[in-house]
Amino acid sequence: MDYADMDTGEDSDGNFSCNSIIDMEHYLHYSLAPAVIIILVLSYLERRLRSWSFSGKLDNLYGCCGVVIPFDFVSMFSHRWSFGFAFGATADKLMFLFTEDFPTPVMPKWAKVFWVMLIAIEVGFSSYPFFACLSTNYQKTGAILGFLYTLSWLIVMLIDVVQCPHGDISILQEYETVILFWPSLLCQFFLLGRFLQIIVKSLNICGGQAVLCEETTFLESHQIQHVQQLMKKPPPQPPEKSWIRQKLYKWDPYFRFPSRMISTSVVVLICLYMIIMYEIILYKHLLRMTESLLLEDSAAALNISWFRDVQEFIKVSRGAWVAATITSTLTCVTYVFHILACYRKHIRWLRLGKKQFLMSDITRVSHSLSVVALARYSSWQIAYTIWGYVIMHLVQWVAIMVLMYVVLLPMIHGQWMELIDKWGTVILTFVLVMLIKRLQLLMAGRFFLQSSISPGDKQRPLALDNRKTFQNFTYFLFFYTVVVGLFSCMMRLLRSVALGAWLIGRIDRPVMPKGYETCDMGFKTWVGMLLIDHYHTNPSLLYFCHILLTKKREELQRATYVPRNELTRIDFRVSARARTRWLLLYTLLNNPSLMKLRKPKSWPQSVNFPVKISV
């Protein structure tokens, strides 16, 4: 390769072009080889609880070749930020799939679905070592392999960014690659530090390979504290909280977000940043193209009215685009944190037995759909947030442009009389309609409802008064409300469109009306994910299972352990049937009333139970 082709240059049109020595698409294919090797090594080290039929024939594979788990999507609460940055390191690959920025061979349209699925599987395999090396029990081996694999990706991306900071053939923006991919590079730097920390920690523990043979438990410390807090008597007065904890976020020390929610939030924020940068770069490029076309004949077209109108449109659209970008970005970022707060609130309600806020009898989610919902929640949350931003941005931009051309620009140009002639009747009609609606409410409260029963009642009872006047009022109002109903219908449509565009990115609430929630697959995914988390991470249920397993383990230890001084002692064994009968007799002697509830049985002779015996 000629070294002159590797330099970044600028042509006569101001477009940056670059040919890097590393093609990221090709390296994605090449990275599959070390990824598969790492997966095989970790799989060989992983211990299996079940044996295969051919395990006895191969002594070297006995108990080995277990299934490697990259990430626990159900009940993982540890290393949340490590896995969050691991997902963040794959954000550039996710945008690579989202924008379909990969070569597609000539094939029928129906076969493109399988091609996209194949590319997604390839991206998954190339990112698999990031997660498998973090979650493996062989921390030292996993950290070394993960460090080397992450370092290779980081070096390749740095070479590509340094040699081509503006992109391969960039006509959009200077330093486009740096602007888009610095979050993924930062996440990879964090992963390098995390793997290095694990290596140093393992070397401090022991000099050789250390296998984690410690007993693992599915009960976390915050879950134990939650159950203990439930057993305590609540304080007579709740502790004082700051304004932030009262209004913005009610902190709960006994609740922790699972790693899945933290990782999803990190990826959503990074992908949202990348899609915003893509949009800004594309908009600036289109704006430069439009201005360059106008400047070619600007001298001859200064006195043409349409030329001034186009310049004014560009200026107004630029301001409207910036305002819509700011508001949409702040809204979507707020949604990310608000969804976390809603997740905690809904999980706490489910633990209290409240389920009606999520679903009704019509919108119940099947168990199979709940399992699928947990698997696709993270990806759907990312897609919903990105599309929600795009739709919200376009709708807000159109609304601002309409407001500017209908109301504000005529005011700026001093066209007050034309504005009043055009919209005066509409504004007056709207004000009169609002006044009549308020008057109806006032008359209904003062004249057509009976007086309050108690002075402390906030509303009057729902009992009609002055019925004859009410019937005449309703009759004459009938003809007027037909016309007003048309206006109300249009307002209902506009409000539905505005709220739908505003809430399309929120997967935690349905955009469909009540009774039609089953048509909203996003909301059903949210409900199914909540149910899986509730049934698998409920602290009370896990604590109960922990007690059962502890008792069972203690019984097995007592059954297998025999002290040395008792090896020669002979104990008399008591059968289980005799023990059961003795316990039954003891229970009936102390509770004679239970005899009426027993199944009738023919006794050889009548038995008179004595008075209650105390033992």
N, C-alpha and C positions, 0 to 999 in steps of 0.2 A: 504494500500500500504506500502511495506517495505521501510523504509527511506534509506536503503542502495542503493536501485535502483535509488534514486533521485540524488545521487552524480555523478559527472562527473569523469570518470575514463579512463585509457588508457590500452589497452590490449597489449599482447605480440607483435603484429604486428604494434603497433604504431597508431592504429585507436581509435579515441575517440568515446565513446558511452555514452548516457545519456537518462534517462526517466524522463521527467518533470511531475510535479503534474498537469499541465495544458496542455491540447491538444488544439492547436490553431484551428484545423479543427472543433473540437467539440464546442469550444467557438464561432466560426463563426455561427454555428447553434443556439446556445443558445442566441446569441446577437439579434436574430430576435425578440424575445419577447419584450425587452425594446425598440427596434427600432419601432415596431408597436405601442406600447403605446405612445411614443413620437409623432409619426405621427398623431395618433388619437387626442391627446391633442391639438396639433397645428392646426389640421383641425377643431376641435370644436371652437377654438378661432377665426379662420379666418372667416371674414364676407363675405357673398354672396351678389352679386348684383341682382341675379335672384332668385325667390322663386320657390320652388317645389310645386307639387300638394298637397302633404300631410303636407306642412309646417303649414297650419292653424290649423290642428288637434293636432299638437305637439307644444305647446307654448314654451317649453324649447329649441327647435331646430329652432325657427324662426330666420332666418338670419344667422344661424351658419352653421358649417360643410362645410366650403369652401374648395377649392382645394389648397393644399400647393404646393408652387413652390420652389424646392430646389435650382435652379440656373437659372438665366436669360441668356440664350445663345445668345440673339439677341442684346439687347441694355442696358447692364449693364456696367457702367464705375466706380462705386464706390466699395470700399472694394475689390479692385482687388487682393492685396497680401493676404488678409485673405482667399479668396476663392482659391487662388493659393496654399497656404499651406494646405487647406482642401483637395484639390485634391492630394497634395503630401502625405498626411496621408494615402491615399488609394493606393499609388504606390505599396506597397507590395502585395496588393490583385490583382492589375492588373498583376503583374509578376506571381502571383499564377495562374491566368487564362492563361497567355501567355505561360507558361511552362507546362500547364496542369498537375500541381502537386497536383491533387486531386484524390481520389479513384473513380474508375469507375466500376460499377457493370457489370456483364456479360450480354451483350445485343448485338443485331445486329449492324453492322457498321453504317447503315443508322439511327439508333436510337440514336447514339452518338451525333449527331447534337442537338437534343432536350435536351439531358442531359447537354451538355455544355451551352445551352441557359438557362436551369434551374439554373445551378450553377452561371451564370452571373447575373441572376435576384436576386438570394440570396445575392450575393456580393453587388449588388446595394441597396437592402433593408438595409443591415447592415451598409452601408456608408451613407444612406439617412439622418440620424439626423445631421451629420456634416454640411451639407449644409442647411437643413431646419431651423436649429436653428440660422444660421447666417442671412438668408434672411427673416425671419418672421418679421412682424410689431410689434409683442409683444416681444420687445427686452429683457425685464427682464426675462420673462418666458422662452423664447428660450435660453437665455444665461445660466440660471440655469440648464435646461435640457441638453443643449449641454456640459456644464462643467462636469456634472456628467457622461454623456455617454462617453465623451472623456477621462475622468479620469479612467473609468473602463477599456477601451481599453489600455490605457497607462500602468496601473498597471499590466494587464495581460501580455502585451508584455515585460515589464521589468522583471517580474518573469521568463518568458520563456527564456529571454536572459541571465539573471544572473545564472539560474540553468543550462542551456545548451548553453554556449557561443560558443561551437563548433558544434552545431546541435544535432539532436536526435541520429543519427548514422553517424558520419562524418568520412569519409576516405579521404576527399579532402584537408581541410585546417583548421588550428587552428583558433579559434575565427571567424568561418565562419558566424555565426548568427549576431555577432556584426558588421562585415564588411558589410553585406548585408542590414541590417535593421536600421542602425543608421539614415539615412535620414528620414525615416518614423517616427521614434521616435522624431527627432528634429521638424518635422512638427506638431506632436501632442503636444509637449511642447509649440509651438507657438500658437496653437489653444487654449490651456488652458489659456495662458496669454491673448489672445484676448477675450475669454468669460469672464474672470475675469475683464477685463477692462470695458466691457459692463455692468456687474453687478454693479461695483462701480459707473459708470456714471449714471445708472438708480437710484441707491440709493441716489445719490446727487440731482437728479432732484426732486424726490418725495419719500415719505416713502412707499406708496402702489403701487399697480399694475397700470402702466401707459400705456394707449392705445394710439398709435400714430394716432391721428385724424387730423394731419396736412395735408394740401393739397399737394399732390405729383404732380410732373411735369415730363414730359418725356424729357425736354430740359435741357441739362447740361450746366455748366458755360463755358466750353471751346468751346462748339458749339455756344453759344451767342457771344463769343469773335471772333470766326472764321467769323461769318456773319458780325460783326462790322468791322473787318479788311477788308472784301471784299468791304465794302462801302467807305472805306477811299481811298484817292488818294495815289498811291504808291510813296515812296520817290524818289527824282531824282537820288540819289546814294545809292545803297544797303549798309547796315551796314557792317563793317569789321568783319570777322569771323576768328576764330583760325584755325590752321592747322587741328585739329581733326574734327571740324565741316565742313571744306571744303573737306577733303579727306575721312574720315572714316564714319561719321554720320552727316547728315544735320538735326539739331534739329529744330523741329517745335513747338512753344509754344502753338499753337491752335489745336493740334492734340493729342489725347489720345488713347492708345490701349484699346480695350474692355477687360473686365475681362476674356472672353473666351480665347483670345490669350495669356494673361499672365499666366492663369492657365495651358493652354496646354504646354507652354514653360517650366514651373516648372516641370510638370509631365514628359515631354520628357527628361529633364536633369536627373531627379532621375532615371527613368527607364533605360536610357542609362548608367548611373553609375552602376546600378545593373547588367545589362547584361554584361558589361565589367568585373565586378568582377566575375560573374559566369564563364565567358570565361577564365579569368586568373587562377581561382582556378582549373577549369577542365584541363587546359593545364599543370599546374604544377603537377597535379596528374598523368596525362599520362606520363609526362616527368620522374617523380620519378619511375613509374612502369617500364618504358623502361630502365632506368639506373640500377634499381635493378636486372632486368633480365640479363643485360650485366655484372654486377659485380659478378654474381654467378660463371661464368666460365671465368673471366677475366685473371686469371693466366695462364690458358692453351691456351688462344686465343690471347696472346699478339703478336705472330708472324704471325697471320692470317690476310691477307690483308682486307678481308671483315669486320673484327672486327674494324680495324682502320677507314675504310670508314664509318661504322655506327656511330662511335664516332664523326667523322668529320661532318656527317650529323646532328647529334643531336646538336652539337655546332653551326653550321651554321643556322639551323632552329630556335634555340633559339634567336640568334641575329636578324634574319629576322622577327620572330614573335614580338619581342619587337619593332622593327622599324615600322612594319605595325600597331601595336597597337597604338603607339604614333601618327602616321600620320592620321589613321582612326578616332581616338578620337578627335583630333584637328579639323579635317574636319567636323565631325558631330556636334560638339559644335559650330563651326562657322556657320553651316547651320541653327541652331536654331535661332541665332540672325539675320542671313541674311534673313530668312523667315519673321521675324518681319519687317525688313526694306523694303522687297518687298511688304508686306501687306500694309504698309503705302504709298509706291509709287503707287501701283495699285489703292488704294482707292482714292488717290488724282487725278490720271488720270481719273478715272471714274467720279469724281465730275466735271472735266473739259469737260466731254462728249466724252472722248477718249475710245473707246471700241474695236477697231480693234487690239490692241496689245494682247488682251485676246482670241478673237475668230474671226472666219470668218463665212461666210454664211453656211459652211459645219458643223462647230463645235458649233453651237448655243445650249445652254442648256435650256431645258424646265423648266417651272416654278415649276412643281412637283419635278423634279430632284434637283432644287435649294433648295427646302425645305428639301429634304432628305440629301442634301450635307451639310447643316448647322448642321444637327443632327449627322452626322457621321464624320465631319471634324476632331475633336479633337482625336477621337480614331484612325482614319486612319493616322493622322500625327504621333502619337506615334508608330504605327506598321510600317509605312514606314521608320521612323528613325532607329528603331531597326534592321529591315531587311536590310536597307541600310548600317548600320555599319557592320553587319555580312558579307554581300556580298563583300563590299569594302575591309574589312580586309582579306578575303580569296584571293581575286584577287591580292591585293598588296603583300601578303605573297608569292603567286605563282610567281609573277613577280620578286620579290627580289631573290627568290631561283633560278630561271632561270638565272638571271643576275650573281649571284654568281658562279654557276657551269659552265656557258658558258664563262664568261669573267674574273671575279676577281680571282677565285681559280686557274685557270691555271697560272695567273700572279704571285700569291703568291708562287706556287710550282716551278716557274722558267721555265715553259713550253711555252716560248715565241715563239719558232719556230713552235711548233705544233699549237699554237693559230693562228699564221700568216698563216700557210698552210691551216688551216681549215676555217678561216673566212676572210682571206686576199682578196680572190676573191669576197666575198659577200660585204665587205666594199668598195672595189674598184668599184664594180658595182653600189652600192648605191651612191657613190660620183659622178661618171660619170653621172648617171641619174639626180642628182640634178644640176650638171653643165649644162647639155643639156637643162633642163627646164629653168634655168636662161638665157641661151643663146637664147632660143626661145622668151622669154619675151623681152630681149634686142633688138633682131632683129625686133620683132613686133612693138616696140615703136620707133625705129630709122628709119627703112626702109619701113615698110608696113603701116604706118599711115601718113596722111598729116600733114603739119606743123601747129603749133598752130595759131589760129586766133588773139588772144590777148596775149601780153607778160605775163600777169598775170594769164593765165590759168594753172591749175595744171596738166592737162592731154591734150593730143592732141585730136582733134575731131575724132569721130568714123567714119572715111572716109578712104577707102583703097587707097593706093598709090603703084606704081610699081606692078601692077596687074600680069603681065607675070612672073616676078620673084616670086611673091607670089604663083602662081599656081604651078610652078615647085618645090618650097620649100615644099608646102603641099603634092605634089605627092610623093616625095622621103621620106618625113617624115612619110607617111602613113604606110610603111612597118616596120619602126622602132617602131612606137608607139603601134603596136599590141603587141609586146613583152613587152614593158614598161607598157602597160595597165594591164597585168596580175599582175605585181608587185604592181601597183597602186590599183588594186582591193583588194589584200591582205592587203595593208596598210589601205584601207577604212574599211575593216572588223575589223582590230585590233583597229583602232581609235573608231569605233562604240562601240565595246565591252568595251574599256577603259572608254569612256565617259558615256556609259550606266551604268556601275558599279559605276562610280564616282557620277552620278547624280540620282541614283535610290532612294535615300532618300529624294530628293527634290520634294515636291508635288506641288510647285508653278510654275513649268515649265514642259512641256511635254517631254517625252523621245522618243515619236513617231515622225516620219518625218511629215512635213507639209502636210495637207490633211488627215492624219490618227490620228488626235488628239482625235477623238471620241473613239478610242480603248484604250485610257489612262484614266481609270476611276479615277485615283488619280488627274489628272489635271482637269478633269470635276468637281470633288468635290471642288477643289480650286476655279474654276470659279463660280460655283453655290453659294458657301459661300460668295464670294466677291459681287455678285449681291444682295443677301439678305441683307448684311450689307449696301450696297450702298443705297438701296431703303428704309431701315428702320432706318438708322442713318445719312442720309444726313442732314447737319446742315441747309442748306437753306430751304429744305422741312419741317423740323421740326419747324423751326422758323416761317414759313408761317402758319403751322397748329396751332402753339401756338398763333399767332395773331388772327386767326379765332376763336379759343376757348375762348380767352380772350374777344373779342368783343361780342361773343354770351353770355358769362356769364354776361357781363355788361348789355346787353340788357335785360336779364332775371331779373337781380336785379332791373333795372329801372322799369320794368313792374310790379314787385311785391311790390315795395316800394312806399308808399304813405305818404307824410308828414302829421302831425296832423293838421296844419293850412289849408290844402287843402282838408280835408275829406268832408267838407260841400260845397266846391265849385263845380259847375257844369261846365264841359268843353264840348264844342261842338266837336263831333267826326266827322272826315273826312274819307270818305270811301277810300279804297285803289285804286278803279277805278278812282275816281276823282283826287286823287293825281297823279296817273300815267298819266292821260290825261294832267294835268297841266305841269308836267315835260316834256312830249312830246312836248307840244306847246312851252314851253320855249326853248327847244333844237332846234326846227325847226325855231323859230324866229331868233335865233343867228347863225344858220347854214342853210341857204336856199338851199345850194347845196345838202343837204341830201334828199330833196324832190324827186330827180330823182331816188334815190335808194329805195324809199318806194314802197310798193305794191299798184297798182292802185286801187282807190276807187272813187265811184261816189259821188261827192259833191253836196249838195243841191243848192249851188250857188258858183260862182267863188270867190276865196279869194285872194286878193292881199296883200302879206306880206310886211309890212313896212321895213324901214331900221333897221339894227341890233340894238337891245335894250340892253342897259347895265343896270344891276341891281346891 
